[in-house]
Amino acid sequence: MSRIVIDEGRCKGCLLCTTVCPENIIRQSRTMNAQGYKIVECDPELANACTGCTACAQMCPDLAIVVWRTRKGKKEAA
């Protein structure tokens, strides 16, 4: 299962990541960070749908998103 981690201190709530997520798992939060920006969050009900595509991290101008990809197992030789 892949997942994303959002650095709340870096997020400025631009919502660019929400526009590129193919699974629509990122949304604007009601929470504000120390700078007064409404940050983004991963919808907990949809978090398992993350494919680890990294589109959100690539789009983020503030480098506030880190994507953790699931390691694929090695195929056994037949």
N, C-alpha and C positions, 0 to 999 in steps of 0.2 A: 504494500500500500504506500503510495507516494503521498507527500504532504507538503504544505507550505508553512513557513514561519514568517510572520510580519513583525518587523522592528517598529514598534509603536512610536518610538522617539524620532525616527526618521520619516515616517509617513506624514504627508501633507494633505492627504485626502483628495488627490487630484482625480481619482477614480479611473485612471487610464488602464489599470490592471483589470478592472471589471469589464472593460470593453473587449479585451482580448482573450479572456478565459473561455475556452471552448465548452467547458462543463458548467459555466455560470455559478461557480461555488463561492466567488468573492463578492462581498456586498459592503455597503457603507455601514459603519457601526454607529451606535448612538453615543459611544464613548469618545471623549476628546483627550488628546495627549497634552503634555505640559505646555506646548506652544499654542494650544487652543484650536488645533485642527481636528475635524471629525475624521477619524482614521477608518481604515477598511478592516474587515475581518473575514475569515473563512466561515461560511455557514456550517455550523456543526452537524446539521442533518445531511449535508451533501459532501462533507469532507472526504468520505471514502471514495467519491467519484473522481478525485484528483488523479490525473494521468501522469503527472510529472513532466509535462511538456515544456515547462519553463517560460512560456509566453508572458506570464505576469511579471516575472523577474526581469526579463529582457526589456519589457515596456516601462518598468518603474524608473523614473528619472532620478529618484533619491536613493536607489539601491536599498530599499526597505524590505525586500522580499527575498527569502532564501528558499529554494526548492530542494526537498529531500526525496530522491527517487528510490524506489524499491529495487533492490538488486535482484536480477533474474538468476534463477538457478541454472547450473550447468546441465546440459543435456547428457544423459548417459549414453555411452557408446553401445550400439546394438550388436 
